Amino acid sequence: MSGTAGGPVKQRPQLPLYSWRDQSPAPTRIRYITNHLEADLELSRLAIGPLGFDLEWRPNYRKGGSENPVALVQLAGFDTILLLQISAMSEFPLKLREVLLDPLRVKAGVSIQRDCQKLYRDWGVSTRNCAELALLARSVDNARWKGKYTSPLGLSRLLETYVGFSLAKGKVQRSNWELRLSLTQQDYAANDARAGYAIYTHLIAMARDMPNTVPSYYSFSVVNGLVLDHLGISQWIPHNPYYDPGPPPPPKEPKETKEIRKEKRKEMKKTPRVPTSSASGQATASSKSSFQDRTDMRNDGQGSLLANVPVAPAANSRAGAFRRIPRNRLTSTQRPQNHSYDPEQCSVTMRI
């Protein structure tokens, strides 16, 4: 905990990194598949139950470019993790299409609505009974989560809260998911899917003790690109009538636009800087003090040498700076005099 001017600030504790190899409740096998026939075989062996669901695709490094199609589908069950690289397959696996369309099998994830809509746009595949983990967490643990019901909650944050581990993120997230996957990419993709499964099993156990939590609050389907309820019948809008968002946040101060900031800079440049009264007073005091010090110098042991030397402030100089006028220097009002000049003698000499 670190302190600030406004008081102590709570910091999130450092938690160990999540790994599907160490945190799985049962011996788990992982399969990385690039062939649609092999995918159909492995999908037919999946145990009954919910699935952690996630997608990956190759990022577009050009600004303003369109997204690349989905390259990898991740599914994590009780004892199996499947990494299906559909971009490397000659056709979309038939069994995968069946699993995604099955209304009795839950597919759980974070921001899963966006993923399911993208999967339909890219591959024309519908997905039923999708559980949004952020909405499920707000429904079963409303005391912890406040704010707008549809505000997102990240996968890593939910994992830290309910499982006690954090997710490792890095450059692998922005890697190319269409090439042959490295072991680092496989572990990253498996952790994301398995984390979704772990969070869902924890939250759904909490939901069993809450009679006012029903699947329609957090589950939906994407059928032919339309967002419907978890059964795929009617239009779905995320809403929970029992959810308490808490007090509204304080209003934010409006941000200045670029035009207003430019105008302020122009006004500051046009306005001349005027010295403050305190600054001018200090300058005057400094001038007086320096003048007094120089006057006192004439009254010391060398006063006879400096007593008749006039002291005047230097023109166009800083306050407190002085210059001395030499005794032998003629001023503009004085004229030269010759005390030995005799006009009579001069006239006589001229007559001779």
C-alpha positions in Angstrom: 0.0 0.0 0.0 1.4 3.3 -1.0 0.4 6.8 0.2 -0.5 9.8 -1.9 -1.6 13.3 -1.1 -5.2 12.1 -1.2 -4.6 9.2 1.1 -3.5 5.6 0.8 -4.0 3.8 -2.5 -4.7 0.1 -2.6 -2.5 -1.9 -4.9 -3.5 -5.2 -6.4 -1.5 -8.1 -4.9 1.0 -9.9 -6.9 -0.5 -13.3 -7.6 1.2 -16.4 -9.2 0.7 -17.0 -12.9 -2.0 -19.3 -14.0 -1.0 -22.5 -15.9 -3.4 -25.1 -17.1 -0.8 -27.8 -16.4 -0.7 -27.1 -12.7 -4.2 -25.8 -11.9 -6.4 -28.4 -13.7 -8.6 -30.3 -11.3 -8.0 -33.6 -13.2 -5.3 -34.9 -15.6 -5.8 -32.9 -18.7 -4.7 -33.5 -22.2 -4.1 -30.9 -24.9 -4.5 -31.4 -28.6 -3.3 -29.0 -31.3 -5.1 -30.0 -34.5 -4.8 -28.7 -38.1 -6.9 -31.4 -39.8 -10.7 -31.3 -40.0 -11.1 -35.1 -39.8 -8.9 -35.3 -36.7 -10.9 -32.4 -35.2 -14.2 -34.3 -35.7 -12.7 -37.3 -34.0 -11.5 -35.4 -30.9 -14.7 -33.4 -30.6 -16.8 -36.5 -30.5 -14.8 -37.6 -27.5 -15.5 -34.5 -25.4 -17.0 -35.1 -22.0 -20.5 -33.6 -21.4 -20.4 -30.3 -19.6 -19.6 -26.6 -20.1 -16.7 -25.4 -22.3 -14.3 -22.5 -21.9 -14.4 -20.7 -25.3 -12.0 -18.3 -27.0 -10.8 -17.3 -30.5 -7.6 -15.9 -31.9 -6.8 -14.4 -35.3 -3.8 -12.8 -37.0 -3.6 -9.1 -36.1 -3.6 -6.4 -38.8 -0.5 -4.2 -38.4 -1.7 -1.6 -40.9 -3.7 1.2 -39.4 -7.3 1.3 -40.6 -7.1 -2.2 -42.2 -9.8 -4.8 -41.8 -9.6 -7.6 -39.4 -8.2 -11.0 -40.5 -10.5 -14.0 -40.2 -10.6 -16.3 -37.2 -7.6 -18.6 -37.3 -7.9 -20.6 -34.0 -10.8 -21.9 -31.9 -10.0 -22.9 -28.3 -12.3 -25.2 -26.3 -11.5 -26.3 -22.8 -13.6 -29.0 -20.9 -13.1 -30.9 -17.7 -10.1 -33.0 -18.9 -9.5 -31.8 -22.5 -8.2 -28.7 -24.2 -8.6 -28.5 -28.0 -6.7 -26.0 -30.1 -8.4 -26.1 -33.5 -6.5 -24.1 -36.2 -9.3 -23.8 -38.7 -7.2 -21.5 -40.9 -5.0 -24.5 -41.7 -7.9 -26.8 -42.5 -9.3 -27.5 -45.9 -12.9 -27.1 -44.5 -14.6 -26.2 -41.3 -15.0 -29.2 -39.0 -18.5 -30.6 -39.1 -18.4 -31.7 -35.5 -17.2 -28.3 -34.4 -20.3 -26.7 -36.0 -22.5 -29.2 -34.1 -20.9 -28.4 -30.8 -21.2 -24.7 -31.2 -24.9 -25.1 -32.2 -25.7 -27.3 -29.3 -28.1 -25.3 -27.0 -27.4 -27.8 -24.1 -23.6 -27.2 -24.0 -22.5 -23.9 -22.4 -19.7 -21.9 -24.1 -18.2 -19.5 -21.5 -15.9 -16.6 -22.1 -15.2 -12.9 -21.8 -16.5 -10.5 -24.5 -17.9 -13.7 -26.1 -20.7 -11.8 -28.0 -18.1 -10.1 -30.1 -16.3 -13.3 -30.7 -19.4 -15.2 -31.8 -20.4 -12.4 -34.1 -17.0 -12.4 -35.7 -17.0 -16.2 -36.1 -20.3 -15.9 -38.0 -19.0 -13.1 -40.2 -15.8 -15.0 -41.1 -17.1 -18.6 -41.3 -20.9 -18.5 -41.3 -21.2 -20.5 -38.1 -23.8 -19.8 -35.5 -23.2 -20.4 -31.7 -25.9 -21.1 -29.1 -25.9 -20.9 -25.3 -23.0 -18.5 -24.8 -22.3 -17.3 -21.2 -20.8 -13.9 -20.7 -18.6 -14.2 -17.6 -18.7 -10.5 -16.8 -22.5 -10.5 -16.6 -22.5 -13.8 -14.7 -20.1 -12.3 -12.1 -22.2 -9.1 -11.7 -25.3 -11.2 -11.3 -24.0 -13.7 -8.6 -21.6 -11.3 -6.9 -23.3 -7.9 -7.0 -21.9 -6.8 -3.7 -18.4 -6.8 -5.2 -19.1 -5.4 -8.7 -20.8 -2.0 -9.1 -21.4 0.2 -12.0 -23.2 -0.3 -15.3 -24.4 -3.9 -15.7 -22.9 -4.2 -19.2 -19.5 -2.8 -18.3 -16.8 -5.3 -19.2 -14.6 -7.2 -16.7 -11.4 -8.7 -18.0 -10.5 -12.4 -18.0 -7.4 -11.8 -15.9 -9.3 -9.7 -13.3 -12.0 -12.4 -12.9 -9.3 -15.1 -12.6 -7.5 -13.2 -9.9 -10.7 -12.6 -8.0 -12.2 -16.1 -8.1 -9.3 -18.5 -8.7 -6.4 -16.6 -7.2 -4.1 -16.5 -10.2 -3.1 -14.0 -12.9 -2.8 -14.4 -16.6 0.5 -13.8 -18.3 0.3 -11.4 -21.2 2.9 -10.3 -23.7 3.9 -10.1 -27.3 2.5 -13.6 -28.0 -1.0 -12.1 -27.9 -0.2 -10.1 -31.1 1.6 -13.0 -32.8 0.6 -14.6 -36.1 -2.0 -17.3 -35.3 -2.2 -18.6 -38.9 1.4 -20.0 -38.9 2.4 -23.3 -37.2 1.8 -22.6 -33.5 4.8 -22.6 -31.2 4.7 -24.1 -27.7 4.4 -20.6 -26.2 1.4 -19.9 -28.4 -0.2 -23.2 -27.5 0.2 -22.6 -23.7 -1.1 -19.0 -24.1 -4.2 -20.2 -26.0 -4.8 -23.1 -23.6 -4.6 -20.9 -20.6 -7.2 -18.5 -21.9 -9.7 -21.2 -22.6 -9.1 -23.2 -19.4 -9.3 -20.0 -17.3 -12.8 -19.3 -18.8 -13.8 -22.8 -17.8 -12.4 -22.4 -14.2 -14.2 -19.1 -13.7 -17.5 -20.4 -15.0 -17.5 -23.4 -12.8 -16.8 -21.2 -9.8 -19.5 -18.6 -10.6 -22.2 -21.1 -11.5 -21.7 -22.8 -8.1 -22.4 -19.4 -6.5 -25.5 -19.0 -8.7 -27.1 -22.2 -7.4 -27.5 -20.4 -4.0 -29.2 -17.4 -5.6 -32.8 -18.0 -6.7 -33.0 -14.8 -8.6 -30.2 -15.7 -11.1 -31.5 -17.2 -14.3 -29.6 -17.9 -17.6 -31.3 -15.2 -19.5 -29.5 -12.5 -17.5 -26.0 -13.6 -18.8 -26.5 -16.1 -21.6 -27.4 -15.6 -25.3 -27.0 -17.1 -28.8 -25.8 -15.7 -32.1 -27.9 -17.3 -34.8 -27.4 -16.1 -38.4 -25.6 -13.0 -37.1 -28.6 -12.1 -34.8 -28.2 -11.9 -31.0 -31.0 -14.0 -29.4 -31.7 -15.5 -26.0 -29.8 -18.6 -24.9 -32.4 -20.8 -26.5 -32.1 -18.9 -29.8 -35.8 -17.9 -29.9 -36.3 -14.2 -29.2 -34.1 -11.1 -29.2 -31.8 -10.8 -26.3 -30.8 -7.6 -24.5 -28.5 -7.9 -21.4 -30.5 -6.9 -18.4 -30.9 -8.0 -14.8 -33.8 -6.4 -12.9 -32.2 -7.3 -9.5 -28.8 -5.8 -10.2 -27.8 -2.8 -8.1 -25.3 -0.6 -9.9 -24.6 1.4 -6.7 -24.4 5.2 -6.5 -23.6 7.0 -9.7 -20.0 8.2 -10.2 -19.3 11.9 -9.9 -19.7 13.9 -13.1 -16.5 14.3 -15.1 -15.2 17.8 -15.9 -15.5 18.5 -19.6 -12.3 18.3 -21.5 -11.0 21.3 -23.3 -11.0 21.0 -27.0 -7.9 21.7 -29.1 -9.3 25.0 -30.4 -9.9 26.3 -26.8 -6.3 25.4 -25.8 -4.9 27.1 -28.9 -6.8 30.3 -28.1 -5.5 30.3 -24.6 -1.9 29.9 -25.8 -2.4 32.8 -28.2 -3.8 35.1 -25.4 -0.9 34.2 -23.2 1.6 35.2 -25.9 -0.2 38.5 -26.6 -0.4 39.6 -22.9 2.8 41.4 -21.7 4.3 40.2 -18.5 4.0 42.8 -15.7 6.2 42.4 -12.6 4.4 41.9 -9.4 4.5 44.4 -6.6 6.6 42.0 -4.5 9.2 41.6 -7.2 9.4 45.4 -7.8 9.6 46.0 -4.1 12.5 43.6 -3.8 14.3 45.3 -6.7 13.9 48.7 -5.0 15.1 47.4 -1.7 18.1 45.8 -3.3 19.0 49.1 -5.1 18.8 51.0 -1.8 20.9 48.5 0.0 23.6 48.5 -2.6 23.7 52.3 -2.7 24.1 52.5 1.1 26.9 50.0 1.0 28.8 52.0 -1.5 28.2 55.2 0.5 29.6 53.6 3.6 32.8 52.7 1.7 33.6 56.4 1.5 33.5 56.7 5.3 36.1 54.1 6.1 39.8 54.5 6.4 40.1 55.5 2.8 37.4 58.1 3.0 39.8 60.9 1.9 40.3 59.1 -1.4 36.7 58.4 -2.2 34.8 61.1 -0.4 34.5 63.5 -3.3 33.9 60.8 -6.0 30.3 61.1 -7.1 28.3 57.9 -7.5 25.4 57.6 -9.9 23.3 54.6 -11.0 24.2 53.2 -14.3 21.7 53.9 -17.1 20.0 50.9 -18.8 21.4 48.5 -16.2 19.8 46.3 -13.6 18.6 47.7 -10.3 21.3 48.0 -7.7 24.2 48.3 -10.2 26.2 51.6 -10.1 29.1 53.2 -11.9 31.7 55.8 -10.7 32.4 59.1 -12.4 36.1 59.8 -12.5 37.1 63.2 -10.9 39.1 64.4 -13.9 36.4 63.7 -16.4 34.7 66.8 -17.8 30.9 66.9 -17.8 29.0 68.3 -20.8 28.3 71.6 -18.9 31.9 72.4 -18.0 34.3 74.4 -20.2 38.1 74.3 -20.1 39.8 77.2 -18.2 43.4 78.5 -18.5 44.3 80.4 -15.2 47.7 81.7 -16.6 46.1 83.5 -19.6 46.8 87.4 -19.6 44.8 89.3 -22.2 47.1 92.5 -21.9 50.3 90.5 -22.5 48.7 88.8 -25.4 47.7 92.2 -27.0 51.2 93.7 -26.6 52.7 90.8 -28.2 50.4 91.0 -31.1 51.3 94.7 -31.7 55.0 94.0 -31.7 
